Amino acid sequence: MTQKITVIRGDGIGPEIMDATLFVLGKLDTGFEYEDADAGLVALEKHGDLMPASTLESIARNKIALKSPLTTPVGGGFTSINVSLRRHFDLYANVRPAVSFPNTKSRFGDGVDLITVRENTEGAYPAEGREVSADGETAFSGTRITRKGSERIVRYAFELARSTGRKKVTAVHKANIIKSTSGLFLAVAREVAAKYPDIEFRGNDRRQLLHAAGDASGTVRHHRHHQPVRRHHLRPVRWSGGRPGPGPGCQHR
């Protein structure tokens, strides 16, 4: 049976990226069928909505979407398109591989072959209780981490490590400073790790991970640590193209 995929060409350089991607998939003779759908600025101009209902229906129907970068207009009244997609389809995992190209020089002699798994729906994303004081001098945004969210993202990381033949998972945290949210995440990670005795588990902060990137295999962390960890991973790889990756959920990806 042929798999149909929802294609969102995106904004800016998005269409160019998508054309190249579809060209490669065509050469691989995957047999995929594609259904174009609008999102982002193009959708706002055509439909008056950054994420039209027809696009959500297409993704729900096909279960798989291929998406280029999308632009969320700056200013009040617009919710991040990526965050909206993650919430709507519960796309809780963001998977980012970082692999050194052959003959790439870095501080790690054997190169880097690392997969990061980020929790996509909790942490700072819900922005619960966010507010700005009446005088405009103070802003507040809450952070929430749950046992359920932590357990399923850590379990996903371990299952990914096992299925890809990796022998180590590192939980990136700041439990030494942020003892409530990061503390809960680390505690749950240790509980899940105990069920995977065949895979080595470590709990590191961001700086430790950078120094040990050449010795790491897979990392799992919440949103708060995503940008610093991503930059640390790509620095030794020396290629920003290590960023693309899947965003799976319970039923969609």
Secondary structure by P-SEA (a helix, b strand, c coil): cbbbbbbbbcccaaaaaaaaaaaaaaaaccbbbbbbbbccaaaaaaccccccaaaaaaaaaacbbbbcccccccccccccaaaaaaaaacccbbbbbbbbccccccccccccbbbbbbbccccccccccccccccccbbbbbbbbcaaaaaaaaaaaaaaaaaacccbbbbbcccccccaaaaaaaaaaaaaaaacccbbbbbbcaaaaaaacccccbbbbcccccaaaaaaaaccccccccccccccccccc
